[in-house]
Amino acid sequence: MLFFIILLGVVLIVVATAVFKVHPFLALLFSAFFVGIASGMPLLTVVENVNTGFGGLMTSIGLVIVAGTIIGVVLEKSGAAFRMAEVVLRVLGDKRPQLAMSVIGYIVSIPVFCDSGYIILTSLKKALAKRAKVTIASMGIALATGLYATHVLVPPTPGPIAAAGNIGAADYLGTIILIGLLIAIPATIVGYFWAVKVGTKIEVEADKEALELNYDEIVKSFGKMPSTFKSFLPIVLPIVLIGIGSIAALLGEESGWINFLKFLGSPSVALLLGVLASFLLLPALNEDTLTNWIGEALKEAAPILLITGAGGAFGTVIKNTGVAELLQNMDLGSLATGALFLLVPFLIAAALKTAQGSSTAALVITSSLIAPLLPQLGIEGAIPLALVVMAIGAGAMTVSHVNDSFFWVVTQYSGMKVTDAYKAMTMATLLMGITTIAVTMLLWVIMV
């Protein structure tokens, strides 16, 4: 019944937004209250979970969204985004722009959360789409799936690290990183092909605007274009700082210098420093740039903040319905051994991810649930434990939909409708998850 209520809550969001054209913010909030009340949660607890979920997500990603949007507007209005597009296509080739976006996402999400990475790279994605004359949706899905693959499989992102620690594989992080990088490749390729196959058929308002504009005329309108260094600095600086902060966190020390690196590497600080770096691109320091440009960015960020926060509220309500405890009580460990055992953590993680939205939570909870089973099955050592982490990660990417904050970041920054996002983003993550668990089981047969 609990699974049915959660499924009904998701269906209500899709029907409300697609059929009745209700704004996603209201659809998410009303569905959050419906799931909480229908699951038997005390009424005041429902309110508390909605407030906590909304506020909790704003705490972790609110400033990141605002700062990232400011950087994006400055990059676009100064011409820097178009300079970056020229450089990227010159290096990676202009025949497959979606592949270029997938590769960039694959690399960036190793040290950076996929939400932050998508926000940081949005202006580049739009400029590349205009330059290569492809749909923004196809570029958005290519970027999102590239980011997603390494986000759930490759440390130092928190999910895989926590999973490794929970199953006793903390000493094998090097092996987990190498295997994660390898297994993330086929997942990224699947995401790329899906972006080309489905994303190219999805048109958004920005595509129509782009058709009315001549790319070369846009570039000429900026006059002297910014230098390559200044253009990339607002994007590269936060990525490097977050990467350094992640490495500093892995060291486990509490010295003043390490804490300072962690401070610089926190996403909010790193993105705000990126905002300061973007000021080097301003044609002048006056009211038009420092007030009007920034004000425009804040207007763009507002609906994204509200929808993402409402998604957090929906996810938190579901998480607190007891769905994790329900899965924990199922004796799934007795179903299989060997390579087939990898299906157990995969299915648990996939159920948790689909139900409550957070890949990190799915990784943490699933690894905690299966940890006691591993010694009994004789699963130990670097490679077997690394492949267990990969199986959990495969489940944690299956699937991204309306209760996942990343789904809303991708949808809103790409301008896609919810139904289109289900065809593109949700189906892409389903195929990526299936591909990842298949490759993981194949490696188990070969290497274990």
Contacts in CASP RR format, 6 or more apart in sequence:
PFRMAT RR
TARGET T0000
AUTHOR 0000-0000-0000
METHOD contacts of the structure
MODEL  1
MLFFIILLGVVLIVVATAVFKVHPFLALLFSAFFVGIASGMPLLTVVENV
NTGFGGLMTSIGLVIVAGTIIGVVLEKSGAAFRMAEVVLRVLGDKRPQLA
MSVIGYIVSIPVFCDSGYIILTSLKKALAKRAKVTIASMGIALATGLYAT
HVLVPPTPGPIAAAGNIGAADYLGTIILIGLLIAIPATIVGYFWAVKVGT
KIEVEADKEALELNYDEIVKSFGKMPSTFKSFLPIVLPIVLIGIGSIAAL
LGEESGWINFLKFLGSPSVALLLGVLASFLLLPALNEDTLTNWIGEALKE
AAPILLITGAGGAFGTVIKNTGVAELLQNMDLGSLATGALFLLVPFLIAA
ALKTAQGSSTAALVITSSLIAPLLPQLGIEGAIPLALVVMAIGAGAMTVS
HVNDSFFWVVTQYSGMKVTDAYKAMTMATLLMGITTIAVTMLLWVIMV
2 39 0 8 1.000
2 321 0 8 1.000
2 322 0 8 1.000
2 323 0 8 1.000
2 326 0 8 1.000
3 323 0 8 1.000
3 355 0 8 1.000
5 35 0 8 1.000
5 38 0 8 1.000
5 39 0 8 1.000
5 321 0 8 1.000
6 35 0 8 1.000
6 318 0 8 1.000
6 321 0 8 1.000
6 323 0 8 1.000
6 355 0 8 1.000
8 34 0 8 1.000
8 35 0 8 1.000
8 38 0 8 1.000
9 31 0 8 1.000
9 34 0 8 1.000
9 35 0 8 1.000
10 31 0 8 1.000
10 401 0 8 1.000
10 402 0 8 1.000
10 403 0 8 1.000
12 27 0 8 1.000
12 30 0 8 1.000
12 31 0 8 1.000
12 34 0 8 1.000
13 24 0 8 1.000
13 27 0 8 1.000
13 28 0 8 1.000
13 31 0 8 1.000
13 314 0 8 1.000
13 402 0 8 1.000
13 418 0 8 1.000
14 402 0 8 1.000
14 418 0 8 1.000
14 419 0 8 1.000
14 422 0 8 1.000
16 22 0 8 1.000
16 26 0 8 1.000
16 27 0 8 1.000
16 30 0 8 1.000
16 31 0 8 1.000
17 23 0 8 1.000
17 24 0 8 1.000
17 27 0 8 1.000
17 417 0 8 1.000
17 418 0 8 1.000
17 419 0 8 1.000
18 417 0 8 1.000
18 418 0 8 1.000
18 419 0 8 1.000
24 307 0 8 1.000
24 310 0 8 1.000
24 402 0 8 1.000
24 408 0 8 1.000
24 411 0 8 1.000
24 418 0 8 1.000
25 303 0 8 1.000
25 306 0 8 1.000
25 307 0 8 1.000
25 310 0 8 1.000
28 307 0 8 1.000
28 310 0 8 1.000
28 311 0 8 1.000
28 313 0 8 1.000
28 314 0 8 1.000
28 402 0 8 1.000
29 50 0 8 1.000
29 310 0 8 1.000
29 313 0 8 1.000
29 314 0 8 1.000
31 314 0 8 1.000
32 46 0 8 1.000
32 49 0 8 1.000
32 50 0 8 1.000
32 310 0 8 1.000
32 311 0 8 1.000
32 313 0 8 1.000
32 314 0 8 1.000
32 315 0 8 1.000
32 316 0 8 1.000
32 317 0 8 1.000
33 46 0 8 1.000
33 50 0 8 1.000
33 317 0 8 1.000
35 314 0 8 1.000
35 317 0 8 1.000
35 318 0 8 1.000
35 321 0 8 1.000
36 46 0 8 1.000
36 49 0 8 1.000
36 317 0 8 1.000
36 321 0 8 1.000
37 43 0 8 1.000
37 46 0 8 1.000
39 321 0 8 1.000
41 49 0 8 1.000
41 317 0 8 1.000
41 320 0 8 1.000
41 321 0 8 1.000
45 320 0 8 1.000
46 317 0 8 1.000
49 313 0 8 1.000
49 316 0 8 1.000
49 317 0 8 1.000
49 320 0 8 1.000
50 313 0 8 1.000
50 316 0 8 1.000
50 317 0 8 1.000
51 313 0 8 1.000
52 316 0 8 1.000
53 309 0 8 1.000
53 312 0 8 1.000
53 313 0 8 1.000
53 315 0 8 1.000
53 316 0 8 1.000
53 317 0 8 1.000
54 309 0 8 1.000
54 310 0 8 1.000
54 311 0 8 1.000
54 312 0 8 1.000
54 313 0 8 1.000
55 309 0 8 1.000
56 312 0 8 1.000
56 316 0 8 1.000
57 308 0 8 1.000
57 309 0 8 1.000
57 311 0 8 1.000
57 312 0 8 1.000
57 313 0 8 1.000
57 405 0 8 1.000
58 305 0 8 1.000
58 309 0 8 1.000
61 115 0 8 1.000
61 116 0 8 1.000
61 267 0 8 1.000
61 308 0 8 1.000
61 405 0 8 1.000
62 305 0 8 1.000
62 308 0 8 1.000
63 267 0 8 1.000
63 268 0 8 1.000
63 271 0 8 1.000
63 272 0 8 1.000
64 115 0 8 1.000
64 116 0 8 1.000
64 119 0 8 1.000
64 267 0 8 1.000
64 268 0 8 1.000
64 271 0 8 1.000
65 119 0 8 1.000
65 301 0 8 1.000
65 304 0 8 1.000
65 305 0 8 1.000
65 308 0 8 1.000
65 409 0 8 1.000
66 297 0 8 1.000
66 298 0 8 1.000
66 301 0 8 1.000
66 305 0 8 1.000
67 268 0 8 1.000
67 271 0 8 1.000
67 272 0 8 1.000
67 274 0 8 1.000
67 275 0 8 1.000
68 119 0 8 1.000
68 120 0 8 1.000
68 122 0 8 1.000
68 271 0 8 1.000
68 275 0 8 1.000
68 301 0 8 1.000
69 119 0 8 1.000
69 297 0 8 1.000
69 298 0 8 1.000
69 300 0 8 1.000
69 301 0 8 1.000
69 304 0 8 1.000
70 275 0 8 1.000
70 278 0 8 1.000
70 294 0 8 1.000
70 297 0 8 1.000
70 298 0 8 1.000
70 301 0 8 1.000
71 120 0 8 1.000
71 123 0 8 1.000
71 234 0 8 1.000
71 235 0 8 1.000
71 271 0 8 1.000
71 274 0 8 1.000
71 275 0 8 1.000
71 278 0 8 1.000
72 81 0 8 1.000
72 122 0 8 1.000
72 123 0 8 1.000
72 234 0 8 1.000
72 278 0 8 1.000
72 297 0 8 1.000
73 123 0 8 1.000
73 293 0 8 1.000
73 294 0 8 1.000
73 296 0 8 1.000
73 297 0 8 1.000
73 300 0 8 1.000
74 80 0 8 1.000
74 234 0 8 1.000
74 275 0 8 1.000
74 278 0 8 1.000
74 279 0 8 1.000
74 281 0 8 1.000
74 282 0 8 1.000
74 293 0 8 1.000
74 297 0 8 1.000
75 81 0 8 1.000
75 84 0 8 1.000
75 123 0 8 1.000
75 124 0 8 1.000
75 231 0 8 1.000
75 234 0 8 1.000
75 235 0 8 1.000
75 278 0 8 1.000
75 281 0 8 1.000
76 123 0 8 1.000
76 126 0 8 1.000
76 127 0 8 1.000
77 293 0 8 1.000
78 222 0 8 1.000
78 226 0 8 1.000
78 278 0 8 1.000
78 281 0 8 1.000
78 282 0 8 1.000
78 283 0 8 1.000
79 219 0 8 1.000
79 222 0 8 1.000
79 225 0 8 1.000
79 226 0 8 1.000
79 231 0 8 1.000
79 281 0 8 1.000
80 123 0 8 1.000
80 225 0 8 1.000
80 226 0 8 1.000
80 230 0 8 1.000
80 231 0 8 1.000
80 234 0 8 1.000
80 278 0 8 1.000
80 281 0 8 1.000
81 123 0 8 1.000
81 124 0 8 1.000
81 126 0 8 1.000
81 127 0 8 1.000
81 231 0 8 1.000
82 127 0 8 1.000
82 130 0 8 1.000
82 131 0 8 1.000
82 215 0 8 1.000
82 218 0 8 1.000
82 219 0 8 1.000
82 222 0 8 1.000
82 225 0 8 1.000
83 225 0 8 1.000
83 226 0 8 1.000
83 227 0 8 1.000
83 228 0 8 1.000
83 231 0 8 1.000
84 123 0 8 1.000
84 124 0 8 1.000
84 127 0 8 1.000
84 228 0 8 1.000
84 231 0 8 1.000
84 232 0 8 1.000
84 235 0 8 1.000
85 124 0 8 1.000
85 127 0 8 1.000
85 128 0 8 1.000
85 130 0 8 1.000
85 131 0 8 1.000
86 131 0 8 1.000
87 228 0 8 1.000
87 231 0 8 1.000
87 232 0 8 1.000
88 100 0 8 1.000
88 104 0 8 1.000
88 124 0 8 1.000
88 128 0 8 1.000
89 97 0 8 1.000
89 100 0 8 1.000
89 128 0 8 1.000
89 131 0 8 1.000
89 132 0 8 1.000
92 99 0 8 1.000
92 100 0 8 1.000
92 103 0 8 1.000
93 100 0 8 1.000
94 131 0 8 1.000
94 132 0 8 1.000
97 128 0 8 1.000
97 129 0 8 1.000
97 131 0 8 1.000
97 132 0 8 1.000
97 134 0 8 1.000
97 139 0 8 1.000
98 134 0 8 1.000
98 138 0 8 1.000
98 139 0 8 1.000
98 142 0 8 1.000
98 192 0 8 1.000
98 195 0 8 1.000
98 196 0 8 1.000
99 142 0 8 1.000
99 192 0 8 1.000
100 128 0 8 1.000
101 125 0 8 1.000
101 128 0 8 1.000
101 139 0 8 1.000
101 140 0 8 1.000
101 142 0 8 1.000
101 143 0 8 1.000
101 146 0 8 1.000
101 195 0 8 1.000
102 142 0 8 1.000
102 143 0 8 1.000
102 145 0 8 1.000
102 146 0 8 1.000
102 188 0 8 1.000
102 189 0 8 1.000
102 191 0 8 1.000
102 192 0 8 1.000
102 195 0 8 1.000
103 146 0 8 1.000
103 188 0 8 1.000
104 121 0 8 1.000
104 124 0 8 1.000
104 143 0 8 1.000
105 117 0 8 1.000
105 121 0 8 1.000
105 143 0 8 1.000
105 146 0 8 1.000
105 147 0 8 1.000
105 150 0 8 1.000
106 146 0 8 1.000
106 147 0 8 1.000
106 149 0 8 1.000
106 150 0 8 1.000
106 184 0 8 1.000
106 185 0 8 1.000
106 188 0 8 1.000
107 150 0 8 1.000
108 117 0 8 1.000
108 120 0 8 1.000
108 121 0 8 1.000
108 147 0 8 1.000
108 239 0 8 1.000
109 117 0 8 1.000
109 146 0 8 1.000
109 147 0 8 1.000
109 148 0 8 1.000
109 149 0 8 1.000
109 150 0 8 1.000
109 151 0 8 1.000
109 154 0 8 1.000
109 157 0 8 1.000
110 150 0 8 1.000
110 154 0 8 1.000
110 156 0 8 1.000
110 157 0 8 1.000
110 181 0 8 1.000
111 156 0 8 1.000
111 157 0 8 1.000
111 239 0 8 1.000
111 242 0 8 1.000
111 243 0 8 1.000
111 246 0 8 1.000
111 247 0 8 1.000
112 120 0 8 1.000
112 238 0 8 1.000
112 239 0 8 1.000
112 242 0 8 1.000
112 243 0 8 1.000
112 267 0 8 1.000
113 151 0 8 1.000
113 157 0 8 1.000
113 242 0 8 1.000
113 267 0 8 1.000
114 144 0 8 1.000
114 147 0 8 1.000
114 148 0 8 1.000
114 151 0 8 1.000
114 406 0 8 1.000
115 405 0 8 1.000
115 406 0 8 1.000
115 409 0 8 1.000
116 238 0 8 1.000
116 242 0 8 1.000
116 267 0 8 1.000
116 271 0 8 1.000
117 147 0 8 1.000
117 239 0 8 1.000
118 143 0 8 1.000
118 144 0 8 1.000
118 147 0 8 1.000
118 406 0 8 1.000
118 409 0 8 1.000
118 410 0 8 1.000
118 413 0 8 1.000
119 409 0 8 1.000
119 413 0 8 1.000
120 235 0 8 1.000
120 238 0 8 1.000
120 239 0 8 1.000
120 271 0 8 1.000
121 143 0 8 1.000
121 235 0 8 1.000
122 413 0 8 1.000
124 235 0 8 1.000
125 136 0 8 1.000
125 139 0 8 1.000
125 140 0 8 1.000
125 143 0 8 1.000
126 136 0 8 1.000
126 139 0 8 1.000
126 206 0 8 1.000
128 139 0 8 1.000
129 135 0 8 1.000
129 136 0 8 1.000
129 138 0 8 1.000
129 139 0 8 1.000
129 207 0 8 1.000
129 210 0 8 1.000
130 210 0 8 1.000
130 213 0 8 1.000
130 215 0 8 1.000
130 218 0 8 1.000
131 215 0 8 1.000
133 210 0 8 1.000
133 215 0 8 1.000
134 200 0 8 1.000
135 199 0 8 1.000
135 200 0 8 1.000
135 201 0 8 1.000
135 202 0 8 1.000
135 203 0 8 1.000
135 204 0 8 1.000
135 207 0 8 1.000
136 204 0 8 1.000
136 206 0 8 1.000
136 207 0 8 1.000
136 210 0 8 1.000
136 414 0 8 1.000
136 415 0 8 1.000
137 199 0 8 1.000
137 200 0 8 1.000
137 202 0 8 1.000
137 203 0 8 1.000
137 204 0 8 1.000
137 207 0 8 1.000
137 414 0 8 1.000
137 415 0 8 1.000
137 416 0 8 1.000
137 420 0 8 1.000
137 424 0 8 1.000
138 195 0 8 1.000
138 196 0 8 1.000
138 199 0 8 1.000
138 200 0 8 1.000
138 202 0 8 1.000
139 195 0 8 1.000
140 195 0 8 1.000
140 410 0 8 1.000
140 413 0 8 1.000
140 414 0 8 1.000
141 191 0 8 1.000
141 194 0 8 1.000
141 195 0 8 1.000
141 198 0 8 1.000
141 199 0 8 1.000
141 410 0 8 1.000
141 414 0 8 1.000
141 424 0 8 1.000
141 425 0 8 1.000
141 428 0 8 1.000
142 191 0 8 1.000
142 192 0 8 1.000
142 195 0 8 1.000
142 196 0 8 1.000
144 406 0 8 1.000
144 410 0 8 1.000
144 425 0 8 1.000
144 428 0 8 1.000
145 187 0 8 1.000
145 188 0 8 1.000
145 190 0 8 1.000
145 191 0 8 1.000
145 192 0 8 1.000
145 194 0 8 1.000
145 195 0 8 1.000
145 428 0 8 1.000
145 429 0 8 1.000
145 432 0 8 1.000
146 187 0 8 1.000
146 188 0 8 1.000
146 191 0 8 1.000
146 192 0 8 1.000
148 187 0 8 1.000
148 397 0 8 1.000
148 400 0 8 1.000
148 406 0 8 1.000
148 429 0 8 1.000
148 432 0 8 1.000
149 184 0 8 1.000
149 185 0 8 1.000
149 187 0 8 1.000
149 188 0 8 1.000
149 191 0 8 1.000
149 397 0 8 1.000
149 432 0 8 1.000
149 436 0 8 1.000
150 157 0 8 1.000
150 180 0 8 1.000
150 181 0 8 1.000
150 184 0 8 1.000
150 188 0 8 1.000
151 157 0 8 1.000
151 359 0 8 1.000
152 159 0 8 1.000
152 160 0 8 1.000
152 359 0 8 1.000
152 363 0 8 1.000
152 393 0 8 1.000
152 394 0 8 1.000
152 396 0 8 1.000
152 397 0 8 1.000
153 160 0 8 1.000
153 180 0 8 1.000
153 181 0 8 1.000
153 183 0 8 1.000
153 184 0 8 1.000
153 187 0 8 1.000
153 390 0 8 1.000
153 393 0 8 1.000
153 394 0 8 1.000
153 436 0 8 1.000
154 160 0 8 1.000
154 176 0 8 1.000
154 177 0 8 1.000
154 180 0 8 1.000
154 181 0 8 1.000
154 184 0 8 1.000
155 161 0 8 1.000
155 164 0 8 1.000
155 173 0 8 1.000
155 174 0 8 1.000
155 176 0 8 1.000
155 177 0 8 1.000
155 250 0 8 1.000
156 243 0 8 1.000
156 246 0 8 1.000
156 247 0 8 1.000
156 249 0 8 1.000
156 250 0 8 1.000
157 246 0 8 1.000
157 360 0 8 1.000
158 360 0 8 1.000
159 359 0 8 1.000
159 360 0 8 1.000
159 363 0 8 1.000
159 364 0 8 1.000
159 396 0 8 1.000
160 176 0 8 1.000
160 180 0 8 1.000
160 363 0 8 1.000
160 389 0 8 1.000
160 393 0 8 1.000
161 173 0 8 1.000
161 250 0 8 1.000
162 360 0 8 1.000
162 363 0 8 1.000
162 364 0 8 1.000
162 367 0 8 1.000
163 363 0 8 1.000
163 364 0 8 1.000
163 366 0 8 1.000
163 367 0 8 1.000
163 389 0 8 1.000
163 392 0 8 1.000
163 393 0 8 1.000
164 170 0 8 1.000
164 172 0 8 1.000
164 173 0 8 1.000
164 176 0 8 1.000
164 367 0 8 1.000
164 385 0 8 1.000
164 389 0 8 1.000
165 367 0 8 1.000
166 364 0 8 1.000
166 367 0 8 1.000
166 368 0 8 1.000
166 371 0 8 1.000
167 367 0 8 1.000
167 370 0 8 1.000
167 371 0 8 1.000
167 374 0 8 1.000
167 385 0 8 1.000
167 388 0 8 1.000
167 389 0 8 1.000
168 371 0 8 1.000
168 385 0 8 1.000
169 176 0 8 1.000
169 381 0 8 1.000
169 382 0 8 1.000
169 385 0 8 1.000
169 386 0 8 1.000
169 388 0 8 1.000
169 389 0 8 1.000
172 381 0 8 1.000
172 382 0 8 1.000
172 385 0 8 1.000
172 386 0 8 1.000
173 250 0 8 1.000
175 382 0 8 1.000
175 383 0 8 1.000
175 386 0 8 1.000
176 385 0 8 1.000
176 386 0 8 1.000
176 389 0 8 1.000
179 383 0 8 1.000
179 386 0 8 1.000
179 387 0 8 1.000
179 390 0 8 1.000
179 443 0 8 1.000
180 386 0 8 1.000
180 390 0 8 1.000
183 390 0 8 1.000
183 436 0 8 1.000
183 439 0 8 1.000
183 440 0 8 1.000
183 443 0 8 1.000
184 436 0 8 1.000
186 435 0 8 1.000
186 436 0 8 1.000
186 439 0 8 1.000
187 397 0 8 1.000
187 432 0 8 1.000
187 433 0 8 1.000
187 435 0 8 1.000
187 436 0 8 1.000
187 439 0 8 1.000
190 428 0 8 1.000
190 431 0 8 1.000
190 432 0 8 1.000
190 435 0 8 1.000
191 428 0 8 1.000
191 431 0 8 1.000
191 432 0 8 1.000
194 424 0 8 1.000
194 427 0 8 1.000
194 428 0 8 1.000
194 431 0 8 1.000
195 424 0 8 1.000
195 428 0 8 1.000
198 423 0 8 1.000
198 424 0 8 1.000
198 427 0 8 1.000
198 428 0 8 1.000
199 424 0 8 1.000
202 416 0 8 1.000
202 420 0 8 1.000
202 423 0 8 1.000
202 424 0 8 1.000
204 414 0 8 1.000
204 415 0 8 1.000
204 416 0 8 1.000
205 415 0 8 1.000
206 415 0 8 1.000
219 225 0 8 1.000
226 281 0 8 1.000
230 280 0 8 1.000
230 281 0 8 1.000
231 281 0 8 1.000
233 274 0 8 1.000
233 277 0 8 1.000
233 278 0 8 1.000
233 280 0 8 1.000
234 274 0 8 1.000
234 275 0 8 1.000
234 277 0 8 1.000
234 278 0 8 1.000
234 281 0 8 1.000
237 270 0 8 1.000
237 273 0 8 1.000
237 274 0 8 1.000
237 277 0 8 1.000
238 267 0 8 1.000
238 270 0 8 1.000
238 271 0 8 1.000
238 273 0 8 1.000
238 274 0 8 1.000
239 270 0 8 1.000
241 264 0 8 1.000
241 265 0 8 1.000
241 269 0 8 1.000
241 270 0 8 1.000
241 273 0 8 1.000
242 265 0 8 1.000
242 266 0 8 1.000
242 267 0 8 1.000
242 270 0 8 1.000
243 265 0 8 1.000
244 261 0 8 1.000
244 264 0 8 1.000
244 265 0 8 1.000
245 261 0 8 1.000
245 262 0 8 1.000
245 264 0 8 1.000
245 265 0 8 1.000
245 266 0 8 1.000
246 265 0 8 1.000
247 261 0 8 1.000
248 258 0 8 1.000
248 261 0 8 1.000
248 262 0 8 1.000
248 265 0 8 1.000
249 262 0 8 1.000
251 258 0 8 1.000
252 258 0 8 1.000
263 269 0 8 1.000
264 270 0 8 1.000
264 273 0 8 1.000
279 285 0 8 1.000
282 289 0 8 1.000
282 290 0 8 1.000
282 293 0 8 1.000
283 289 0 8 1.000
303 412 0 8 1.000
304 408 0 8 1.000
304 409 0 8 1.000
304 412 0 8 1.000
304 413 0 8 1.000
307 408 0 8 1.000
307 412 0 8 1.000
308 405 0 8 1.000
308 408 0 8 1.000
308 409 0 8 1.000
308 412 0 8 1.000
309 405 0 8 1.000
311 402 0 8 1.000
311 403 0 8 1.000
311 404 0 8 1.000
311 405 0 8 1.000
311 408 0 8 1.000
312 403 0 8 1.000
312 405 0 8 1.000
314 402 0 8 1.000
314 403 0 8 1.000
315 356 0 8 1.000
315 357 0 8 1.000
315 358 0 8 1.000
315 403 0 8 1.000
318 355 0 8 1.000
318 356 0 8 1.000
318 357 0 8 1.000
318 403 0 8 1.000
319 356 0 8 1.000
319 358 0 8 1.000
319 361 0 8 1.000
323 351 0 8 1.000
323 352 0 8 1.000
323 355 0 8 1.000
323 356 0 8 1.000
324 352 0 8 1.000
324 356 0 8 1.000
324 365 0 8 1.000
327 348 0 8 1.000
327 351 0 8 1.000
327 352 0 8 1.000
327 369 0 8 1.000
328 369 0 8 1.000
332 344 0 8 1.000
332 347 0 8 1.000
332 348 0 8 1.000
333 341 0 8 1.000
333 344 0 8 1.000
333 370 0 8 1.000
333 373 0 8 1.000
335 343 0 8 1.000
335 344 0 8 1.000
336 343 0 8 1.000
336 344 0 8 1.000
337 377 0 8 1.000
338 377 0 8 1.000
338 444 0 8 1.000
338 448 0 8 1.000
339 441 0 8 1.000
339 444 0 8 1.000
339 445 0 8 1.000
339 448 0 8 1.000
340 441 0 8 1.000
341 377 0 8 1.000
341 379 0 8 1.000
342 387 0 8 1.000
342 388 0 8 1.000
342 391 0 8 1.000
342 437 0 8 1.000
342 440 0 8 1.000
342 441 0 8 1.000
342 444 0 8 1.000
343 391 0 8 1.000
343 437 0 8 1.000
343 441 0 8 1.000
344 370 0 8 1.000
344 373 0 8 1.000
345 366 0 8 1.000
345 367 0 8 1.000
345 370 0 8 1.000
345 388 0 8 1.000
345 391 0 8 1.000
345 392 0 8 1.000
345 395 0 8 1.000
346 391 0 8 1.000
346 392 0 8 1.000
346 394 0 8 1.000
346 395 0 8 1.000
346 398 0 8 1.000
346 437 0 8 1.000
347 395 0 8 1.000
348 366 0 8 1.000
348 369 0 8 1.000
348 370 0 8 1.000
349 362 0 8 1.000
349 363 0 8 1.000
349 366 0 8 1.000
349 391 0 8 1.000
349 392 0 8 1.000
349 393 0 8 1.000
349 394 0 8 1.000
349 395 0 8 1.000
349 396 0 8 1.000
349 398 0 8 1.000
350 362 0 8 1.000
350 394 0 8 1.000
350 395 0 8 1.000
350 396 0 8 1.000
350 398 0 8 1.000
350 399 0 8 1.000
350 433 0 8 1.000
352 361 0 8 1.000
352 362 0 8 1.000
352 365 0 8 1.000
352 366 0 8 1.000
352 396 0 8 1.000
353 359 0 8 1.000
353 362 0 8 1.000
353 395 0 8 1.000
353 396 0 8 1.000
353 397 0 8 1.000
353 398 0 8 1.000
353 399 0 8 1.000
353 400 0 8 1.000
353 404 0 8 1.000
354 398 0 8 1.000
354 399 0 8 1.000
354 401 0 8 1.000
355 403 0 8 1.000
356 362 0 8 1.000
356 403 0 8 1.000
357 400 0 8 1.000
357 401 0 8 1.000
357 403 0 8 1.000
357 404 0 8 1.000
357 405 0 8 1.000
358 404 0 8 1.000
358 405 0 8 1.000
359 393 0 8 1.000
359 396 0 8 1.000
359 397 0 8 1.000
359 400 0 8 1.000
359 404 0 8 1.000
359 406 0 8 1.000
360 396 0 8 1.000
362 392 0 8 1.000
362 393 0 8 1.000
362 395 0 8 1.000
362 396 0 8 1.000
363 392 0 8 1.000
363 393 0 8 1.000
363 396 0 8 1.000
366 392 0 8 1.000
366 395 0 8 1.000
366 396 0 8 1.000
367 389 0 8 1.000
367 392 0 8 1.000
370 388 0 8 1.000
370 392 0 8 1.000
374 380 0 8 1.000
374 385 0 8 1.000
374 388 0 8 1.000
379 385 0 8 1.000
379 388 0 8 1.000
383 447 0 8 1.000
383 448 0 8 1.000
384 444 0 8 1.000
384 448 0 8 1.000
387 440 0 8 1.000
387 443 0 8 1.000
387 444 0 8 1.000
387 447 0 8 1.000
387 448 0 8 1.000
390 436 0 8 1.000
390 440 0 8 1.000
390 443 0 8 1.000
391 437 0 8 1.000
391 440 0 8 1.000
391 441 0 8 1.000
393 436 0 8 1.000
394 433 0 8 1.000
394 434 0 8 1.000
394 436 0 8 1.000
394 437 0 8 1.000
394 440 0 8 1.000
395 433 0 8 1.000
395 436 0 8 1.000
395 437 0 8 1.000
397 429 0 8 1.000
397 432 0 8 1.000
397 433 0 8 1.000
397 436 0 8 1.000
398 429 0 8 1.000
398 430 0 8 1.000
398 432 0 8 1.000
398 433 0 8 1.000
398 434 0 8 1.000
399 426 0 8 1.000
399 427 0 8 1.000
399 429 0 8 1.000
399 430 0 8 1.000
400 406 0 8 1.000
400 407 0 8 1.000
400 410 0 8 1.000
400 425 0 8 1.000
400 426 0 8 1.000
400 429 0 8 1.000
401 407 0 8 1.000
401 422 0 8 1.000
401 425 0 8 1.000
401 426 0 8 1.000
402 408 0 8 1.000
402 418 0 8 1.000
407 421 0 8 1.000
407 425 0 8 1.000
407 426 0 8 1.000
410 416 0 8 1.000
410 421 0 8 1.000
410 425 0 8 1.000
411 418 0 8 1.000
411 421 0 8 1.000
411 425 0 8 1.000
414 421 0 8 1.000
416 424 0 8 1.000
416 425 0 8 1.000
END
